[in-house]
């Protein structure tokens, strides 16, 4: 049984991950065996108690470092990405396998520092949007091989550049990771424009593929992928119903096998891409990688 500590109670993800491990009859009947959330830390006392109660988490700690020695792994799930590195650092330094919720960081420098520290300490570290590992999304990405090579496409998702949780990266990370998971990481440049809070980012690939990310700040909530290839086209409306279970299984598999699901470059590129999109919006020009 892998004992997990959750750091950060403000995010609903803290509830979902504890429910699917700790409850006998979790919502929607989704359950993950082989793990249990045994401790939680949060900055807001009442909210932390609420999450602990809903997820049947037996221990609330006053300092996240109290979890060291009590847990086998940790999940840092604060909403604001600027909190991820400082809260993850003690666990990475202690060699405890660490999952950092999306985004890995708001600043590229923080993401680089986390990855460098994990490499130095030999600590298993990963971070991802669970949407990319949702069962139907994984199947869609596999199906795109049948229409390869992919030459164009679109990833659409909600985002708010003015979000109090770090702006565009807080929710925009989902659409970014879905694009990269589908089309790859060989990005050449990005050019972004904004109108009435909707943002369109043109992402060029070194392969010649031309893709776009549509961040919806002034439209209905949806996650949608479209892939065009030499042999046809496919589209996919992302089904998030299993994503927490699917994502947690990926994290647990990393712990059990010692193999990271994403390389260091795959971890950091979403942060770099989001930073480049913000720079493109501010400067009104194409940003090259």
C-alpha positions as semicolon CSV with decimal commas, in nm:
position;residue;x (nm);y (nm);z (nm)
1;X;0,000;0,000;0,000
2;X;0,148;0,332;-0,111
3;X;0,090;0,602;0,151
4;X;0,028;0,941;-0,010
5;X;0,044;1,288;0,139
6;X;-0,149;1,573;-0,021
7;X;-0,006;1,924;-0,004
8;X;-0,264;2,190;-0,082
9;X;-0,633;2,175;0,002
10;X;-0,769;2,468;-0,200
11;X;-0,796;2,264;-0,520
12;X;-1,086;2,024;-0,581
13;X;-0,820;1,779;-0,697
14;X;-0,734;1,723;-0,331
15;X;-1,087;1,590;-0,282
16;X;-1,090;1,378;-0,596
17;X;-0,758;1,203;-0,533
18;X;-0,845;1,124;-0,171
19;X;-1,196;1,004;-0,259
20;X;-1,081;0,754;-0,521
21;X;-0,823;0,603;-0,286
22;X;-0,986;0,626;0,057
23;X;-1,359;0,578;0,005
24;X;-1,513;0,236;-0,035
25;X;-1,784;0,379;-0,259
26;X;-1,635;0,691;-0,421
27;X;-1,842;0,916;-0,650
28;X;-1,914;0,752;-0,987
29;X;-1,784;0,424;-0,844
30;X;-1,428;0,499;-0,954
31;X;-1,161;0,357;-0,724
32;X;-0,785;0,305;-0,730
33;X;-0,634;0,012;-0,540
34;X;-0,288;0,000;-0,388
35;X;-0,277;0,352;-0,248
36;X;-0,424;0,559;0,033
37;X;-0,405;0,928;0,122
38;X;-0,289;0,933;0,484
39;X;-0,213;1,302;0,547
40;X;-0,297;1,647;0,417
41;X;-0,169;2,001;0,457
42;X;-0,350;2,317;0,356
43;X;-0,313;2,688;0,413
44;X;-0,681;2,735;0,498
45;X;-0,777;2,547;0,814
46;X;-1,151;2,511;0,749
47;X;-1,108;2,407;0,388
48;X;-0,843;2,151;0,487
49;X;-1,076;2,000;0,748
50;X;-1,351;1,981;0,487
51;X;-1,130;1,793;0,240
52;X;-1,001;1,561;0,512
53;X;-1,354;1,479;0,618
54;X;-1,484;1,419;0,265
55;X;-1,184;1,206;0,171
56;X;-1,148;1,032;0,507
57;X;-0,789;1,150;0,541
58;X;-0,682;1,052;0,894
59;X;-0,421;1,320;0,961
60;X;-0,397;1,695;0,911
61;X;-0,047;1,836;0,958
62;X;0,044;2,191;1,058
63;X;0,364;2,179;0,852
64;X;0,396;1,972;0,532
65;X;0,744;1,860;0,641
66;X;0,572;1,654;0,912
67;X;0,476;1,414;0,633
68;X;0,838;1,317;0,572
69;X;0,878;0,973;0,723
70;X;0,501;0,914;0,718
71;X;0,438;0,898;0,342
72;X;0,578;0,708;0,046
73;X;0,481;0,975;-0,205
74;X;0,341;1,325;-0,217
75;X;0,103;1,517;-0,441
76;X;0,142;1,896;-0,447
77;X;-0,192;2,025;-0,574
78;X;-0,216;2,396;-0,493
79;X;-0,411;2,594;-0,752
80;X;-0,141;2,860;-0,795
81;X;0,165;2,729;-0,977
82;X;0,397;2,970;-0,796
83;X;0,343;2,764;-0,480
84;X;0,448;2,437;-0,636
85;X;0,826;2,466;-0,620
86;X;0,857;2,591;-0,259
87;X;0,615;2,327;-0,131
88;X;0,757;2,043;-0,342
89;X;1,120;2,122;-0,265
90;X;1,147;1,956;0,082
91;X;1,002;1,632;-0,053
92;X;1,224;1,632;-0,361
93;X;1,525;1,692;-0,136
94;X;1,414;1,399;0,083
95;X;1,393;1,168;-0,219
96;X;1,014;1,121;-0,194
97;X;0,838;1,056;-0,529
98;X;0,652;1,375;-0,612
99;X;0,359;1,462;-0,832
100;X;0,313;1,833;-0,898
101;X;-0,032;1,922;-1,025
102;X;-0,066;2,127;-1,340
103;X;0,109;2,349;-1,418
104;X;0,450;2,234;-1,296
105;X;0,524;2,603;-1,239
106;X;0,427;2,946;-1,366
107;X;0,787;3,054;-1,418
108;X;1,029;2,860;-1,638
109;X;1,306;2,923;-1,382
110;X;1,105;2,745;-1,110
111;X;1,034;2,450;-1,339
112;X;1,402;2,421;-1,429
113;X;1,505;2,442;-1,063
114;X;1,261;2,165;-0,965
115;X;1,379;1,934;-1,240
116;X;1,746;2,006;-1,166
117;X;1,695;1,933;-0,795
118;X;1,509;1,609;-0,869
119;X;1,789;1,494;-1,099
120;X;2,052;1,585;-0,838
121;X;1,870;1,396;-0,561
122;X;1,761;1,106;-0,782
123;X;1,396;1,178;-0,693
124;X;1,109;1,065;-0,913
125;X;0,924;1,380;-1,024
126;X;0,635;1,424;-1,261
127;X;0,363;1,672;-1,346
128;X;0,078;1,664;-1,594
129;X;-0,278;1,750;-1,675
130;X;-0,474;1,434;-1,598
131;X;-0,683;1,505;-1,911
132;X;-0,398;1,386;-2,130
133;X;-0,419;1,041;-1,967
134;X;-0,798;1,009;-1,974
135;X;-0,880;0,673;-2,135
136;X;-1,065;0,811;-2,436
137;X;-0,801;1,078;-2,497
138;X;-0,523;0,817;-2,498
139;X;-0,727;0,615;-2,747
140;X;-0,778;0,921;-2,968
141;X;-0,406;0,998;-2,972
142;X;-0,334;0,638;-3,067
143;X;-0,591;0,660;-3,349
144;X;-0,414;0,965;-3,497
145;X;-0,129;0,736;-3,600
146;X;-0,362;0,600;-3,868
147;X;-0,384;0,942;-4,037
148;X;-0,017;1,034;-3,993
149;X;0,178;1,235;-4,066
150;X;-0,021;1,504;-3,890
151;X;0,008;1,840;-4,067
152;X;-0,246;2,059;-3,887
153;X;-0,472;2,063;-3,585
154;X;-0,634;2,243;-3,297
155;X;-0,655;2,213;-2,919
156;X;-0,934;2,409;-2,752
157;X;-0,998;2,464;-2,384
158;X;-1,109;2,723;-2,128
159;X;-0,858;2,968;-1,981
160;X;-0,849;3,304;-1,809
161;X;-0,550;3,528;-1,858
162;X;-0,661;3,728;-1,554
163;X;-0,701;3,428;-1,321
164;X;-0,592;3,494;-0,963
165;X;-0,414;3,159;-0,972
166;X;-0,137;3,262;-1,207
167;X;-0,319;3,382;-1,515
168;X;-0,326;3,181;-1,837
169;X;-0,127;2,878;-1,710
170;X;-0,379;2,782;-1,439
171;X;-0,635;2,640;-1,680
172;X;-0,460;2,699;-2,012
173;X;-0,216;2,422;-1,928
174;X;-0,482;2,164;-2,016
175;X;-0,515;2,275;-2,379
176;X;-0,137;2,309;-2,409
177;X;-0,065;1,959;-2,281
178;X;-0,340;1,807;-2,494
179;X;-0,182;1,967;-2,802
180;X;0,169;1,846;-2,715
181;X;0,048;1,495;-2,629
182;X;-0,120;1,474;-2,969
183;X;0,125;1,651;-3,200
184;X;0,456;1,612;-3,018
185;X;0,715;1,839;-2,861
186;X;0,919;1,957;-3,161
187;X;0,785;2,313;-3,140
188;X;0,947;2,584;-3,350
189;X;0,756;2,903;-3,267
190;X;0,433;3,056;-3,140
191;X;0,233;3,366;-3,232
192;X;-0,067;3,466;-3,020
193;X;-0,351;3,716;-3,050
194;X;-0,632;3,804;-2,808
195;X;-0,980;3,941;-2,862
196;X;-1,253;3,976;-2,602
197;X;-1,064;3,741;-2,367
198;X;-1,041;3,463;-2,627
199;X;-0,682;3,382;-2,729
200;X;-0,563;3,208;-3,044
201;X;-0,204;3,085;-3,043
202;X;-0,053;2,962;-3,369
203;X;0,203;2,691;-3,291
204;X;0,448;2,596;-3,567
205;X;0,634;2,264;-3,560
206;X;0,978;2,192;-3,701
207;X;0,813;1,911;-3,898
208;X;0,618;2,173;-4,091
209;X;0,290;2,109;-3,910
210;X;0,082;2,416;-3,829
211;X;-0,139;2,390;-3,521
212;X;-0,334;2,622;-3,296
213;X;-0,441;2,649;-2,936
214;X;-0,772;2,823;-2,876
215;X;-0,802;2,947;-2,518
216;X;-1,165;3,020;-2,441
217;X;-1,201;3,313;-2,205
218;X;-1,530;3,428;-2,352
219;X;-1,710;3,113;-2,465
220;X;-1,868;2,795;-2,331
221;X;-1,654;2,544;-2,142
222;X;-1,521;2,263;-2,365
223;X;-1,203;2,067;-2,430
224;X;-1,176;1,970;-2,796
225;X;-0,901;1,825;-3,014
226;X;-0,885;1,816;-3,393
227;X;-0,610;1,643;-3,591
228;X;-0,560;1,664;-3,967
229;X;-0,319;1,432;-4,143
230;X;-0,220;1,310;-4,486
231;X;-0,454;1,014;-4,448
232;X;-0,761;1,179;-4,296
233;X;-0,886;1,374;-3,997
234;X;-1,016;1,303;-3,647
235;X;-1,172;1,507;-3,368
236;X;-1,230;1,438;-3,001
237;X;-1,434;1,604;-2,729
238;X;-1,236;1,529;-2,414
239;X;-1,417;1,312;-2,158
240;X;-1,286;1,397;-1,810
241;X;-1,498;1,138;-1,626
242;X;-1,207;0,898;-1,562
243;X;-0,915;1,141;-1,567
244;X;-0,837;1,144;-1,192
245;X;-0,823;0,765;-1,175
246;X;-0,622;0,744;-1,497
247;X;-0,380;1,016;-1,388
248;X;-0,329;0,869;-1,042
249;X;-0,254;0,530;-1,194
250;X;0,020;0,690;-1,404
251;X;0,175;0,840;-1,089
252;X;0,153;0,511;-0,899
253;X;0,305;0,326;-1,193
254;X;0,601;0,567;-1,182
255;X;0,650;0,485;-0,814
256;X;0,623;0,109;-0,868
257;X;0,848;0,092;-1,176
258;X;1,086;0,380;-1,110
259;X;1,022;0,506;-1,465
260;X;0,902;0,861;-1,525
261;X;0,608;0,892;-1,769
262;X;0,746;1,217;-1,911
263;X;1,102;1,326;-1,986
264;X;1,249;1,644;-1,842
265;X;1,194;1,823;-2,172
266;X;0,832;1,707;-2,182
267;X;0,785;1,840;-1,829
268;X;0,926;2,183;-1,899
269;X;0,803;2,255;-2,253
270;X;0,441;2,329;-2,151
271;X;0,571;2,594;-1,908
272;X;0,797;2,740;-2,176
273;X;0,517;2,742;-2,430
274;X;0,277;2,921;-2,196
275;X;0,546;3,178;-2,114
276;X;0,612;3,228;-2,486
277;X;0,240;3,278;-2,553
278;X;0,228;3,549;-2,286
279;X;0,538;3,714;-2,435
280;X;0,382;3,701;-2,783
281;X;0,065;3,868;-2,653
282;X;0,266;4,142;-2,480
283;X;0,508;4,207;-2,767
284;X;0,274;4,139;-3,058
285;X;0,530;3,920;-3,229
286;X;0,620;3,559;-3,299
287;X;0,836;3,390;-3,034
288;X;1,088;3,134;-3,156
289;X;1,212;2,843;-2,945
